[in-house]
Amino acid sequence: MAFAIVHFTVGFVSVLALLWLVPITRYRLTAAFVGGGMALVPDAGKLLDGRWGAWFDTFHDSGTADIFFLHATLDRAVFRAHNIELTFLSLSALGVAFLLYDWRFGHTPTAGVSGSTESSNRDHDRL
């Protein structure tokens, strides 16, 4: 089983990469965070008891869990043997995704703190 941070970063980076192509102007990072949380859904059986816990455990062990950002694939023995390397690679991918996000969508305000020259002029005229 891969570490939870690996599942989270795979979901986060996947959604952020998808949103790179979509002309959404707000909530990109929020959607990416939700994607990271969705990648952890098959592990809910570790937190829940009773019938729901058993259902999530069964779901986790099925191939259907791959719907949640390849969760079942990442939990195979082949990947389990390389947990440290996967963690390093996933956190590196997260860092690169943030750098690319900042490069593509980051901006600096052009006129002081208020954001635009027009609004700062209106505020100045009121005083």
N, CA, C and O atoms as a GROMACS GRO file, in nm:
protein
  508
    1MET      N    1   0.083  -0.117   0.000
    1MET     CA    2   0.000   0.000   0.000
    1MET      C    3   0.088   0.124   0.000
    1MET      O    4   0.182   0.135   0.079
    2ALA      N    5   0.057   0.216  -0.089
    2ALA     CA    6   0.133   0.341  -0.097
    2ALA      C    7   0.094   0.432   0.018
    2ALA      O    8  -0.016   0.421   0.073
    3PHE      N    9   0.183   0.520   0.054
    3PHE     CA   10   0.154   0.617   0.158
    3PHE      C   11   0.039   0.707   0.113
    3PHE      O   12   0.020   0.729  -0.007
    4ALA      N   13  -0.036   0.760   0.208
    4ALA     CA   14  -0.150   0.846   0.176
    4ALA      C   15  -0.106   0.971   0.100
    4ALA      O   16  -0.179   1.019   0.014
    5ILE      N   17   0.013   1.023   0.130
    5ILE     CA   18   0.060   1.144   0.062
    5ILE      C   19   0.079   1.118  -0.087
    5ILE      O   20   0.062   1.209  -0.168
    6VAL      N   21   0.115   0.996  -0.124
    6VAL     CA   22   0.130   0.962  -0.265
    6VAL      C   23  -0.006   0.967  -0.334
    6VAL      O   24  -0.018   1.024  -0.443
    7HIS      N   25  -0.107   0.907  -0.272
    7HIS     CA   26  -0.241   0.911  -0.330
    7HIS      C   27  -0.289   1.055  -0.343
    7HIS      O   28  -0.341   1.095  -0.447
    8PHE      N   29  -0.271   1.134  -0.238
    8PHE     CA   30  -0.316   1.273  -0.240
    8PHE      C   31  -0.247   1.352  -0.350
    8PHE      O   32  -0.314   1.424  -0.425
    9THR      N   33  -0.116   1.342  -0.360
    9THR     CA   34  -0.046   1.421  -0.461
    9THR      C   35  -0.079   1.377  -0.603
    9THR      O   36  -0.082   1.460  -0.693
   10VAL      N   37  -0.103   1.248  -0.624
   10VAL     CA   38  -0.143   1.203  -0.758
   10VAL      C   39  -0.276   1.266  -0.796
   10VAL      O   40  -0.292   1.314  -0.909
   11GLY      N   41  -0.372   1.267  -0.704
   11GLY     CA   42  -0.500   1.330  -0.732
   11GLY      C   43  -0.487   1.480  -0.751
   11GLY      O   44  -0.547   1.536  -0.843
   12PHE      N   45  -0.410   1.545  -0.666
   12PHE     CA   46  -0.392   1.690  -0.672
   12PHE      C   47  -0.328   1.732  -0.804
   12PHE      O   48  -0.378   1.820  -0.874
   13VAL      N   49  -0.217   1.668  -0.837
   13VAL     CA   50  -0.143   1.705  -0.959
   13VAL      C   51  -0.224   1.671  -1.084
   13VAL      O   52  -0.220   1.746  -1.182
   14SER      N   53  -0.298   1.561  -1.082
   14SER     CA   54  -0.379   1.524  -1.198
   14SER      C   55  -0.487   1.628  -1.225
   14SER      O   56  -0.505   1.670  -1.339
   15VAL      N   57  -0.558   1.670  -1.121
   15VAL     CA   58  -0.663   1.771  -1.140
   15VAL      C   59  -0.602   1.905  -1.179
   15VAL      O   60  -0.656   1.974  -1.266
   16LEU      N   61  -0.491   1.942  -1.118
   16LEU     CA   62  -0.428   2.069  -1.153
   16LEU      C   63  -0.379   2.068  -1.297
   16LEU      O   64  -0.389   2.170  -1.366
   17ALA      N   65  -0.328   1.956  -1.343
   17ALA     CA   66  -0.284   1.946  -1.484
   17ALA      C   67  -0.404   1.955  -1.578
   17ALA      O   68  -0.395   2.018  -1.684
   18LEU      N   69  -0.515   1.894  -1.540
   18LEU     CA   70  -0.636   1.902  -1.623
   18LEU      C   71  -0.688   2.046  -1.628
   18LEU      O   72  -0.727   2.094  -1.734
   19LEU      N   73  -0.687   2.113  -1.514
   19LEU     CA   74  -0.738   2.250  -1.510
   19LEU      C   75  -0.646   2.349  -1.578
   19LEU      O   76  -0.686   2.462  -1.606
   20TRP      N   77  -0.524   2.308  -1.607
   20TRP     CA   78  -0.433   2.392  -1.684
   20TRP      C   79  -0.493   2.419  -1.822
   20TRP      O   80  -0.475   2.527  -1.879
   21LEU      N   81  -0.564   2.320  -1.875
   21LEU     CA   82  -0.620   2.327  -2.010
   21LEU      C   83  -0.758   2.393  -2.016
   21LEU      O   84  -0.801   2.435  -2.123
   22VAL      N   85  -0.826   2.401  -1.902
   22VAL     CA   86  -0.962   2.454  -1.898
   22VAL      C   87  -0.957   2.602  -1.862
   22VAL      O   88  -0.882   2.641  -1.772
   23PRO      N   89  -1.036   2.685  -1.930
   23PRO     CA   90  -1.030   2.829  -1.904
   23PRO      C   91  -1.106   2.874  -1.780
   23PRO      O   92  -1.181   2.971  -1.785
   24ILE      N   93  -1.087   2.805  -1.669
   24ILE     CA   94  -1.148   2.845  -1.542
   24ILE      C   95  -1.056   2.949  -1.479
   24ILE      O   96  -0.934   2.931  -1.476
   25THR      N   97  -1.113   3.056  -1.428
   25THR     CA   98  -1.028   3.161  -1.372
   25THR      C   99  -1.018   3.157  -1.220
   25THR      O  100  -0.927   3.216  -1.163
   26ARG      N  101  -1.111   3.087  -1.154
   26ARG     CA  102  -1.108   3.084  -1.008
   26ARG      C  103  -1.112   2.941  -0.958
   26ARG      O  104  -1.156   2.850  -1.029
   27TYR      N  105  -1.066   2.921  -0.839
   27TYR     CA  106  -1.078   2.795  -0.765
   27TYR      C  107  -1.001   2.679  -0.826
   27TYR      O  108  -1.040   2.563  -0.806
   28ARG      N  109  -0.895   2.705  -0.899
   28ARG     CA  110  -0.815   2.594  -0.953
   28ARG      C  111  -0.751   2.515  -0.840
   28ARG      O  112  -0.758   2.392  -0.839
   29LEU      N  113  -0.690   2.583  -0.747
   29LEU     CA  114  -0.624   2.512  -0.637
   29LEU      C  115  -0.724   2.443  -0.546
   29LEU      O  116  -0.695   2.337  -0.491
   30THR      N  117  -0.841   2.502  -0.529
   30THR     CA  118  -0.945   2.438  -0.449
   30THR      C  119  -0.988   2.308  -0.515
   30THR      O  120  -1.002   2.205  -0.448
   31ALA      N  121  -1.010   2.311  -0.646
   31ALA     CA  122  -1.049   2.190  -0.718
   31ALA      C  123  -0.939   2.085  -0.712
   31ALA      O  124  -0.967   1.966  -0.699
   32ALA      N  125  -0.814   2.128  -0.721
   32ALA     CA  126  -0.702   2.034  -0.712
   32ALA      C  127  -0.697   1.972  -0.573
   32ALA      O  128  -0.669   1.852  -0.559
   33PHE      N  129  -0.723   2.050  -0.470
   33PHE     CA  130  -0.726   1.997  -0.334
   33PHE      C  131  -0.838   1.894  -0.318
   33PHE      O  132  -0.818   1.791  -0.255
   34VAL      N  133  -0.954   1.922  -0.376
   34VAL     CA  134  -1.064   1.826  -0.372
   34VAL      C  135  -1.024   1.698  -0.446
   34VAL      O  136  -1.059   1.588  -0.402
   35GLY      N  137  -0.952   1.711  -0.557
   35GLY     CA  138  -0.903   1.594  -0.630
   35GLY      C  139  -0.810   1.510  -0.544
   35GLY      O  140  -0.815   1.387  -0.548
   36GLY      N  141  -0.725   1.576  -0.468
   36GLY     CA  142  -0.638   1.504  -0.375
   36GLY      C  143  -0.716   1.430  -0.269
   36GLY      O  144  -0.683   1.317  -0.233
   37GLY      N  145  -0.821   1.494  -0.218
   37GLY     CA  146  -0.908   1.428  -0.120
   37GLY      C  147  -0.983   1.310  -0.181
   37GLY      O  148  -1.000   1.207  -0.116
   38MET      N  149  -1.027   1.326  -0.305
   38MET     CA  150  -1.098   1.217  -0.373
   38MET      C  151  -1.006   1.096  -0.392
   38MET      O  152  -1.054   0.982  -0.389
   39ALA      N  153  -0.879   1.118  -0.410
   39ALA     CA  154  -0.785   1.007  -0.427
   39ALA      C  155  -0.773   0.924  -0.299
   39ALA      O  156  -0.727   0.810  -0.304
   40LEU      N  157  -0.813   0.980  -0.186
   40LEU     CA  158  -0.806   0.911  -0.058
   40LEU      C  159  -0.934   0.837  -0.021
   40LEU      O  160  -0.936   0.764   0.078
   41VAL      N  161  -1.041   0.854  -0.098
   41VAL     CA  162  -1.171   0.796  -0.064
   41VAL      C  163  -1.164   0.644  -0.042
   41VAL      O  164  -1.223   0.596   0.055
   42PRO      N  165  -1.094   0.566  -0.126
   42PRO     CA  166  -1.092   0.421  -0.100
   42PRO      C  167  -1.029   0.382   0.034
   42PRO      O  168  -1.050   0.270   0.081
   43ASP      N  169  -0.953   0.471   0.096
   43ASP     CA  170  -0.893   0.441   0.227
   43ASP      C  171  -0.986   0.476   0.343
   43ASP      O  172  -0.944   0.465   0.458
   44ALA      N  173  -1.109   0.518   0.315
   44ALA     CA  174  -1.202   0.556   0.422
   44ALA      C  175  -1.233   0.438   0.515
   44ALA      O  176  -1.273   0.460   0.630
   45GLY      N  177  -1.216   0.316   0.468
   45GLY     CA  178  -1.240   0.199   0.553
   45GLY      C  179  -1.148   0.193   0.673
   45GLY      O  180  -1.179   0.126   0.772
   46LYS      N  181  -1.035   0.260   0.666
   46LYS     CA  182  -0.942   0.263   0.779
   46LYS      C  183  -0.993   0.354   0.890
   46LYS      O  184  -0.949   0.343   1.005
   47LEU      N  185  -1.086   0.444   0.856
   47LEU     CA  186  -1.140   0.537   0.954
   47LEU      C  187  -1.278   0.498   1.005
   47LEU      O  188  -1.318   0.538   1.114
   48LEU      N  189  -1.350   0.421   0.926
   48LEU     CA  190  -1.488   0.387   0.959
   48LEU      C  191  -1.498   0.246   1.016
   48LEU      O  192  -1.420   0.158   0.981
   49ASP      N  193  -1.594   0.226   1.105
   49ASP     CA  194  -1.621   0.095   1.163
   49ASP      C  195  -1.752   0.041   1.109
   49ASP      O  196  -1.829   0.113   1.044
   50GLY      N  197  -1.777  -0.083   1.136
   50GLY     CA  198  -1.906  -0.141   1.103
   50GLY      C  199  -1.923  -0.170   0.956
   50GLY      O  200  -1.828  -0.200   0.883
   51ARG      N  201  -2.049  -0.158   0.914
   51ARG     CA  202  -2.086  -0.193   0.776
   51ARG      C  203  -2.014  -0.105   0.674
   51ARG      O  204  -1.966  -0.156   0.573
   52TRP      N  205  -2.007   0.026   0.699
   52TRP     CA  206  -1.942   0.116   0.603
   52TRP      C  207  -1.792   0.088   0.593
   52TRP      O  208  -1.735   0.094   0.485
   53GLY      N  209  -1.730   0.059   0.704
   53GLY     CA  210  -1.588   0.025   0.702
   53GLY      C  211  -1.561  -0.100   0.621
   53GLY      O  212  -1.466  -0.105   0.544
   54ALA      N  213  -1.646  -0.201   0.638
   54ALA     CA  214  -1.630  -0.324   0.560
   54ALA      C  215  -1.654  -0.299   0.412
   54ALA      O  216  -1.584  -0.354   0.327
   55TRP      N  217  -1.753  -0.215   0.381
   55TRP     CA  218  -1.781  -0.184   0.240
   55TRP      C  219  -1.662  -0.114   0.176
   55TRP      O  220  -1.621  -0.149   0.065
   56PHE      N  221  -1.606  -0.014   0.245
   56PHE     CA  222  -1.490   0.058   0.190
   56PHE      C  223  -1.368  -0.032   0.179
   56PHE      O  224  -1.290  -0.018   0.085
   57ASP      N  225  -1.350  -0.125   0.273
   57ASP     CA  226  -1.238  -0.219   0.263
   57ASP      C  227  -1.253  -0.308   0.140
   57ASP      O  228  -1.156  -0.334   0.070
   58THR      N  229  -1.376  -0.355   0.114
   58THR     CA  230  -1.401  -0.437  -0.005
   58THR      C  231  -1.378  -0.355  -0.131
   58THR      O  232  -1.317  -0.403  -0.227
   59PHE      N  233  -1.426  -0.231  -0.130
   59PHE     CA  234  -1.408  -0.143  -0.245
   59PHE      C  235  -1.259  -0.114  -0.268
   59PHE      O  236  -1.213  -0.111  -0.382
   60HIS      N  237  -1.186  -0.093  -0.160
   60HIS     CA  238  -1.042  -0.064  -0.169
   60HIS      C  239  -0.967  -0.177  -0.237
   60HIS      O  240  -0.874  -0.154  -0.315
   61ASP      N  241  -1.007  -0.300  -0.209
   61ASP     CA  242  -0.937  -0.416  -0.264
   61ASP      C  243  -0.981  -0.453  -0.405
   61ASP      O  244  -0.925  -0.544  -0.465
   62SER      N  245  -1.079  -0.384  -0.458
   62SER     CA  246  -1.126  -0.412  -0.594
   62SER      C  247  -1.055  -0.322  -0.694
   62SER      O  248  -0.998  -0.219  -0.657
   63GLY      N  249  -1.060  -0.360  -0.819
   63GLY     CA  250  -1.001  -0.278  -0.924
   63GLY      C  251  -1.079  -0.151  -0.951
   63GLY      O  252  -1.028  -0.059  -1.016
   64THR      N  253  -1.202  -0.144  -0.901
   64THR     CA  254  -1.285  -0.025  -0.919
   64THR      C  255  -1.225   0.096  -0.848
   64THR      O  256  -1.254   0.209  -0.884
   65ALA      N  257  -1.143   0.073  -0.748
   65ALA     CA  258  -1.081   0.184  -0.676
   65ALA      C  259  -0.988   0.265  -0.766
   65ALA      O  260  -0.948   0.376  -0.729
   66ASP      N  261  -0.953   0.212  -0.882
   66ASP     CA  262  -0.870   0.288  -0.977
   66ASP      C  263  -0.941   0.411  -1.031
   66ASP      O  264  -0.877   0.500  -1.086
   67ILE      N  265  -1.074   0.416  -1.016
   67ILE     CA  266  -1.148   0.537  -1.056
   67ILE      C  267  -1.096   0.657  -0.979
   67ILE      O  268  -1.095   0.769  -1.031
   68PHE      N  269  -1.054   0.634  -0.858
   68PHE     CA  270  -1.003   0.741  -0.773
   68PHE      C  271  -0.852   0.755  -0.792
   68PHE      O  272  -0.773   0.723  -0.704
   69PHE      N  273  -0.815   0.802  -0.909
   69PHE     CA  274  -0.676   0.835  -0.943
   69PHE      C  275  -0.581   0.718  -0.922
   69PHE      O  276  -0.478   0.731  -0.855
   70LEU      N  277  -0.616   0.606  -0.980
   70LEU     CA  278  -0.531   0.485  -0.981
   70LEU      C  279  -0.497   0.434  -0.841
   70LEU      O  280  -0.387   0.385  -0.817
   71HIS      N  281  -0.591   0.446  -0.749
   71HIS     CA  282  -0.566   0.408  -0.611
   71HIS      C  283  -0.527   0.261  -0.598
   71HIS      O  284  -0.428   0.228  -0.531
   72ALA      N  285  -0.603   0.172  -0.661
   72ALA     CA  286  -0.574   0.028  -0.649
   72ALA      C  287  -0.440  -0.007  -0.712
   72ALA      O  288  -0.367  -0.092  -0.661
   73THR      N  289  -0.408   0.057  -0.823
   73THR     CA  290  -0.280   0.031  -0.890
   73THR      C  291  -0.164   0.072  -0.801
   73THR      O  292  -0.065   0.000  -0.791
   74LEU      N  293  -0.175   0.188  -0.737
   74LEU     CA  294  -0.067   0.236  -0.652
   74LEU      C  295  -0.050   0.151  -0.525
   74LEU      O  296   0.054   0.156  -0.461
   75ASP      N  297  -0.153   0.074  -0.490
   75ASP     CA  298  -0.145  -0.011  -0.372
   75ASP      C  299  -0.097  -0.152  -0.402
   75ASP      O  300  -0.096  -0.237  -0.312
   76ARG      N  301  -0.058  -0.180  -0.523
   76ARG     CA  302  -0.006  -0.313  -0.558
   76ARG      C  303   0.132  -0.334  -0.496
   76ARG      O  304   0.201  -0.238  -0.461
   77ALA      N  305   0.170  -0.460  -0.484
   77ALA     CA  306   0.297  -0.495  -0.420
   77ALA      C  307   0.417  -0.436  -0.493
   77ALA      O  308   0.517  -0.402  -0.430
   78VAL      N  309   0.408  -0.423  -0.624
   78VAL     CA  310   0.520  -0.366  -0.701
   78VAL      C  311   0.550  -0.224  -0.657
   78VAL      O  312   0.666  -0.186  -0.641
   79PHE      N  313   0.444  -0.146  -0.636
   79PHE     CA  314   0.464  -0.008  -0.592
   79PHE      C  315   0.490   0.000  -0.443
   79PHE      O  316   0.562   0.089  -0.397
   80ARG      N  317   0.434  -0.092  -0.367
   80ARG     CA  318   0.454  -0.093  -0.222
   80ARG      C  319   0.601  -0.108  -0.188
   80ARG      O  320   0.648  -0.053  -0.088
   81ALA      N  321   0.674  -0.182  -0.270
   81ALA     CA  322   0.816  -0.204  -0.244
   81ALA      C  323   0.898  -0.076  -0.263
   81ALA      O  324   1.011  -0.067  -0.215
   82HIS      N  325   0.840   0.022  -0.332
   82HIS     CA  326   0.912   0.147  -0.360
   82HIS      C  327   0.841   0.267  -0.301
   82HIS      O  328   0.831   0.372  -0.365
   83ASN      N  329   0.792   0.253  -0.178
   83ASN     CA  330   0.718   0.360  -0.113
   83ASN      C  331   0.798   0.489  -0.100
   83ASN      O  332   0.747   0.598  -0.127
   84ILE      N  333   0.923   0.479  -0.059
   84ILE     CA  334   1.005   0.598  -0.039
   84ILE      C  335   1.029   0.669  -0.172
   84ILE      O  336   1.018   0.792  -0.180
   85GLU      N  337   1.060   0.593  -0.275
   85GLU     CA  338   1.083   0.652  -0.406
   85GLU      C  339   0.956   0.716  -0.461
   85GLU      O  340   0.960   0.824  -0.519
   86LEU      N  341   0.842   0.648  -0.442
   86LEU     CA  342   0.714   0.704  -0.488
   86LEU      C  343   0.681   0.834  -0.414
   86LEU      O  344   0.631   0.929  -0.474
   87THR      N  345   0.708   0.837  -0.286
   87THR     CA  346   0.683   0.958  -0.209
   87THR      C  347   0.770   1.072  -0.260
   87THR      O  348   0.722   1.184  -0.278
   88PHE      N  349   0.898   1.044  -0.283
   88PHE     CA  350   0.987   1.146  -0.336
   88PHE      C  351   0.940   1.196  -0.473
   88PHE      O  352   0.935   1.316  -0.497
   89LEU      N  353   0.904   1.104  -0.561
   89LEU     CA  354   0.860   1.142  -0.695
   89LEU      C  355   0.728   1.220  -0.691
   89LEU      O  356   0.711   1.317  -0.765
   90SER      N  357   0.635   1.177  -0.606
   90SER     CA  358   0.506   1.247  -0.601
   90SER      C  359   0.521   1.387  -0.543
   90SER      O  360   0.458   1.480  -0.591
   91LEU      N  361   0.604   1.403  -0.440
   91LEU     CA  362   0.626   1.537  -0.386
   91LEU      C  363   0.705   1.624  -0.482
   91LEU      O  364   0.686   1.745  -0.486
   92SER      N  365   0.793   1.564  -0.560
   92SER     CA  366   0.863   1.640  -0.664
   92SER      C  367   0.765   1.686  -0.771
   92SER      O  368   0.772   1.800  -0.818
   93ALA      N  369   0.674   1.598  -0.810
   93ALA     CA  370   0.572   1.635  -0.909
   93ALA      C  371   0.482   1.745  -0.854
   93ALA      O  372   0.441   1.833  -0.929
   94LEU      N  373   0.451   1.741  -0.725
   94LEU     CA  374   0.372   1.845  -0.664
   94LEU      C  375   0.445   1.979  -0.669
   94LEU      O  376   0.386   2.082  -0.701
   95GLY      N  377   0.574   1.977  -0.637
   95GLY     CA  378   0.653   2.100  -0.644
   95GLY      C  379   0.659   2.156  -0.785
   95GLY      O  380   0.644   2.277  -0.804
   96VAL      N  381   0.681   2.071  -0.884
   96VAL     CA  382   0.684   2.116  -1.023
   96VAL      C  383   0.547   2.171  -1.064
   96VAL      O  384   0.539   2.271  -1.135
   97ALA      N  385   0.440   2.105  -1.021
   97ALA     CA  386   0.306   2.152  -1.054
   97ALA      C  387   0.281   2.291  -0.996
   97ALA      O  388   0.222   2.376  -1.062
   98PHE      N  389   0.326   2.314  -0.872
   98PHE     CA  390   0.310   2.447  -0.814
   98PHE      C  391   0.394   2.551  -0.888
   98PHE      O  392   0.348   2.663  -0.910
   99LEU      N  393   0.516   2.514  -0.925
   99LEU     CA  394   0.599   2.609  -1.000
   99LEU      C  395   0.536   2.643  -1.135
   99LEU      O  396   0.532   2.760  -1.174
  100LEU      N  397   0.486   2.541  -1.206
  100LEU     CA  398   0.420   2.567  -1.334
  100LEU      C  399   0.292   2.646  -1.317
  100LEU      O  400   0.261   2.733  -1.399
  101TYR      N  401   0.218   2.617  -1.212
  101TYR     CA  402   0.096   2.692  -1.184
  101TYR      C  403   0.128   2.839  -1.160
  101TYR      O  404   0.062   2.927  -1.214
  102ASP      N  405   0.230   2.863  -1.079
  102ASP     CA  406   0.268   3.001  -1.050
  102ASP      C  407   0.319   3.071  -1.176
  102ASP      O  408   0.290   3.188  -1.198
  103TRP      N  409   0.394   3.000  -1.258
  103TRP     CA  410   0.446   3.057  -1.381
  103TRP      C  411   0.332   3.092  -1.477
  103TRP      O  412   0.336   3.196  -1.543
  104ARG      N  413   0.231   3.005  -1.484
  104ARG     CA  414   0.122   3.025  -1.581
  104ARG      C  415   0.016   3.120  -1.531
  104ARG      O  416  -0.030   3.205  -1.607
  105PHE      N  417  -0.025   3.109  -1.404
  105PHE     CA  418  -0.140   3.184  -1.356
  105PHE      C  419  -0.107   3.289  -1.251
  105PHE      O  420  -0.193   3.370  -1.216
  106GLY      N  421   0.014   3.291  -1.201
  106GLY     CA  422   0.050   3.391  -1.102
  106GLY      C  423   0.063   3.528  -1.168
  106GLY      O  424   0.100   3.538  -1.285
  107HIS      N  425   0.033   3.630  -1.094
  107HIS     CA  426   0.046   3.766  -1.147
  107HIS      C  427   0.074   3.860  -1.031
  107HIS      O  428   0.053   3.826  -0.914
  108THR      N  429   0.123   3.976  -1.064
  108THR     CA  430   0.149   4.077  -0.964
  108THR      C  431   0.054   4.194  -0.989
  108THR      O  432   0.027   4.229  -1.104
  109PRO      N  433   0.004   4.255  -0.883
  109PRO     CA  434  -0.084   4.371  -0.902
  109PRO      C  435  -0.008   4.485  -0.967
  109PRO      O  436   0.110   4.505  -0.939
  110THR      N  437  -0.075   4.558  -1.051
  110THR     CA  438  -0.008   4.665  -1.125
  110THR      C  439  -0.014   4.798  -1.054
  110THR      O  440   0.066   4.887  -1.084
  111ALA      N  441  -0.106   4.816  -0.959
  111ALA     CA  442  -0.119   4.947  -0.896
  111ALA      C  443  -0.139   4.932  -0.746
  111ALA      O  444  -0.251   4.945  -0.696
  112GLY      N  445  -0.034   4.906  -0.675
  112GLY     CA  446  -0.039   4.903  -0.530
  112GLY      C  447  -0.124   4.792  -0.473
  112GLY      O  448  -0.144   4.688  -0.536
  113VAL      N  449  -0.175   4.816  -0.353
  113VAL     CA  450  -0.248   4.714  -0.281
  113VAL      C  451  -0.390   4.696  -0.334
  113VAL      O  452  -0.441   4.585  -0.335
  114SER      N  453  -0.454   4.803  -0.377
  114SER     CA  454  -0.595   4.794  -0.414
  114SER      C  455  -0.618   4.719  -0.543
  114SER      O  456  -0.730   4.673  -0.566
  115GLY      N  457  -0.520   4.704  -0.629
  115GLY     CA  458  -0.534   4.620  -0.747
  115GLY      C  459  -0.546   4.694  -0.877
  115GLY      O  460  -0.493   4.648  -0.978
  116SER      N  461  -0.613   4.809  -0.880
  116SER     CA  462  -0.623   4.881  -1.006
  116SER      C  463  -0.610   5.030  -0.982
  116SER      O  464  -0.642   5.080  -0.874
  117THR      N  465  -0.565   5.100  -1.082
  117THR     CA  466  -0.545   5.244  -1.071
  117THR      C  467  -0.677   5.316  -1.056
  117THR      O  468  -0.687   5.413  -0.982
  118GLU      N  469  -0.779   5.269  -1.126
  118GLU     CA  470  -0.909   5.335  -1.122
  118GLU      C  471  -0.969   5.330  -0.984
  118GLU      O  472  -1.020   5.431  -0.935
  119SER      N  473  -0.965   5.214  -0.918
  119SER     CA  474  -1.023   5.204  -0.785
  119SER      C  475  -0.942   5.283  -0.684
  119SER      O  476  -0.999   5.339  -0.590
  120SER      N  477  -0.811   5.290  -0.699
  120SER     CA  478  -0.731   5.368  -0.605
  120SER      C  479  -0.755   5.517  -0.626
  120SER      O  480  -0.750   5.593  -0.529
  121ASN      N  481  -0.781   5.561  -0.749
  121ASN     CA  482  -0.814   5.701  -0.773
  121ASN      C  483  -0.948   5.737  -0.711
  121ASN      O  484  -0.962   5.845  -0.654
  122ARG      N  485  -1.048   5.648  -0.721
  122ARG     CA  486  -1.179   5.673  -0.660
  122ARG      C  487  -1.164   5.682  -0.508
  122ARG      O  488  -1.226   5.768  -0.446
  123ASP      N  489  -1.085   5.595  -0.448
  123ASP     CA  490  -1.065   5.600  -0.304
  123ASP      C  491  -0.996   5.729  -0.264
  123ASP      O  492  -1.029   5.787  -0.161
  124HIS      N  493  -0.901   5.774  -0.342
  124HIS     CA  494  -0.830   5.897  -0.313
  124HIS      C  495  -0.922   6.017  -0.324
  124HIS      O  496  -0.912   6.110  -0.244
  125ASP      N  497  -1.013   6.016  -0.421
  125ASP     CA  498  -1.106   6.129  -0.439
  125ASP      C  499  -1.204   6.137  -0.325
  125ASP      O  500  -1.248   6.247  -0.292
  126ARG      N  501  -1.241   6.026  -0.263
  126ARG     CA  502  -1.333   6.030  -0.149
  126ARG      C  503  -1.271   6.095  -0.028
  126ARG      O  504  -1.342   6.154   0.054
  127LEU      N  505  -1.141   6.088  -0.015
  127LEU     CA  506  -1.074   6.144   0.103
  127LEU      C  507  -1.068   6.290   0.086
  127LEU      O  508  -1.016   6.361   0.172
   0.00000   0.00000   0.00000
